[in-house]
Amino acid sequence: MNTYDVIVVGAGNGGLVAATEVAKAGLKTLLLEKHNLPGGCATSFVRGRFEFEPSLHELCSESSSPKLTSVSDLFRDLGVDVPLVYEDTLFRAIVRGEDGYDVVLKAGKEAFLDSMEAAVPGCRASVEAFLDLIEPIDDAQIDMNENGLNPVKLFKEHGDFLRAASHSADELMAELGVPEDAQHLLNTYWGYLGVPTDELNGLHYLSMLVSYIYGHPSMPKYRSHEISLGLIKAFQSYGGEVRYNSEVTRFLYNGKHECIGVVAGGKVLYAKKIISNVIPNNVFNRSDNRHISPRSRKLANARKMGMSVATVYLGLDCTMEELGVTDYSVFVMKDKEPRTQYNERQNFGFYIVNCLNKVLPDCTPAGTCTLFFTAPFFPGDLPEDLTPETYKKFKNDFAEKHIRDYEQVMAMSIIPHIEEISIATPVTFARYLGTPGGTIYGYASEGWDNIIARTALKDMDYDTKNLYFCGGHYIRGDGYPSGYLTGHMAAEEVIEALKEGK
Ligand SMILES: Cc1cc2nc3c(=O)[nH]c(=O)nc-3n(C[C@H](O)[C@H](O)[C@H](O)COP(=O)(O)OP(=O)(O)OC[C@H]3O[C@@H](n4cnc5c(N)ncnc54)[C@H](O)[C@@H]3O)c2cc1C
């Protein structure tokens, strides 16, 4: 009989954690994935002698407070054993031009403050005050996790949280007297959340930044694919059933508009609860519209799609030392201001280059190394006249332009060493993930649709009975940790609802 307690649709980061946790709770669980392997973004691919990491630049595996659930806590609880290698630097930030800079920022609070002070003398106290703002923010979050959202309690006990909650990252830093040059450096990571810091919610940005600084960025030894395999192994060890090559083409509802099942691979499958790792727009497009509330439909239509990227993966026939690489993660920016970087994104506004060998020296065969280029694409950025015939040239031009620029910025010779090259664009991500416009970040986490509003309005915004969501498109915004942690949130809700017979 095709009936389950829980069906999870999509084996991305969110779906994998959600499925593993509900299976661990003893619920009969089916995980459906359209591809022939788990992971979504968290995967790997092979070209010639190289196994490439397609997405992960750096994993933020710790939370800003030990009292908040971290990715490491989740993995431990689920029995997922994936050793992580921690980095001691955050990034090297290069801004071109005469008033630009070239700075390496260290991980760890004291080392970070020291490197900030060395780059912008006199900034230490204000930067520390900015970082310390995480304490009242975390306290409020811990209180809400334990006692629910209580506005009166928030007003009375968590004034700093409320005061900060409505401000952008730029406003918070300016208010705390962080000098402009230090603000620019602190803002380097804005691309990880896909919204320039004059619009990006300050608490959201600070939480991510502090987690990286205090917890140190990390990488799994065998690409993010290793984490996905670890999760699927744990899921199966708890009795969970996974079906690959099983795209869900229909979500099913009863007369009371309650979600009751799905159609995958032509088979009708029923469950008490459905958890979707798939973005609501795609769920609604696979549903009879009459069952989706006007609020949910309006919200899906009103939201702006988040950032996508184009990436270039290079397998090189020389070592990183021979190439002259000294850093794992290099942000190359045209201007100090995130808004200008965003506006100039088609013209080297910003891009990131990673050399995995710096963190994992033996991640490629002896005598070789890899480079991984990433540049942002926002909705509407792909050329309007792009056709299947011009696509290859578009991809190659993008790759060549960025490799040549990086050669010039770093005074190194890359092109003669290319043994393998693979290029992905928003078109690739749209095809692989199935997301609208190839967004890799779900919905843009900006303005009215920021993390605070999403959290506060969650129960009203996600109002279809028995249908739960998780992943980068859900309330915590994008990224590996958000995927995993929202999978945990969805699982907790489902387990509790089923326990209470709801
Ligand atoms: C190039 C790149 C670089 C990135 N760098 C970082 C980084 O350094 N740090 C970081 O934290 N984050 C990074 N991210 C973002 C991060 O990868 C994503 O936010 C996160 O992985 C999204 O997880 P998710 O749970 O939403 O699942 P997704 O990865 O979106 O997976 C969804 C899954 O659902 C499946 N699916 C879709 N439709 C269906 C259907 N109808 N039926 C069945 N299955 C379906 C898909 O095949 C996929 O397996 C990066 C992403 C990319 C692409």
The ligand as a Gaussian input file, in Angstrom:
#p B3LYP/6-31G(d) Opt

LIG

0 1
 C       27.411000      27.704000      -6.989000
 C       26.807000      27.746000      -5.629000
 C       27.557000      28.173000      -4.553000
 C       27.020000      28.176000      -3.254000
 N       27.824000      28.478000      -2.197000
 C       27.357000      28.336000      -0.917000
 C       28.228000      28.459000       0.213000
 O       29.419000      28.624000       0.101000
 N       27.700000      28.354000       1.448000
 C       26.372000      28.121000       1.649000
 O       25.940000      28.025000       2.798000
 N       25.529000      28.000000       0.600000
 C       25.981000      28.078000      -0.673000
 N       25.138000      27.905000      -1.749000
 C       23.696000      27.831000      -1.507000
 C       23.254000      26.464000      -1.034000
 O       23.813000      25.475000      -1.852000
 C       21.733000      26.372000      -1.088000
 O       21.131000      27.470000      -0.421000
 C       21.241000      25.102000      -0.394000
 O       21.995000      23.974000      -0.794000
 C       19.792000      24.887000      -0.783000
 O       19.342000      23.716000      -0.177000
 P       17.848000      23.271000      -0.340000
 O       17.499000      22.465000       0.865000
 O       16.972000      24.425000      -0.641000
 O       17.866000      22.228000      -1.555000
 P       18.271000      22.278000      -3.099000
 O       19.752000      22.175000      -3.206000
 O       17.566000      23.357000      -3.845000
 O       17.694000      20.862000      -3.550000
 C       16.334000      20.625000      -3.855000
 C       16.207000      19.169000      -4.289000
 O       14.869000      18.918000      -4.718000
 C       14.907000      18.170000      -5.923000
 N       13.656000      18.439000      -6.642000
 C       13.284000      19.606000      -7.233000
 N       12.061000      19.481000      -7.763000
 C       11.642000      18.209000      -7.501000
 C       10.444000      17.487000      -7.775000
 N        9.419000      18.043000      -8.421000
 N       10.357000      16.195000      -7.382000
 C       11.394000      15.600000      -6.708000
 N       12.546000      16.247000      -6.413000
 C       12.660000      17.536000      -6.789000
 C       16.142000      18.669000      -6.643000
 O       16.588000      17.760000      -7.609000
 C       17.108000      18.820000      -5.475000
 O       17.785000      17.615000      -5.200000
 C       25.663000      27.827000      -3.048000
 C       24.894000      27.382000      -4.130000
 C       25.465000      27.303000      -5.405000
 C       24.656000      26.730000      -6.545000

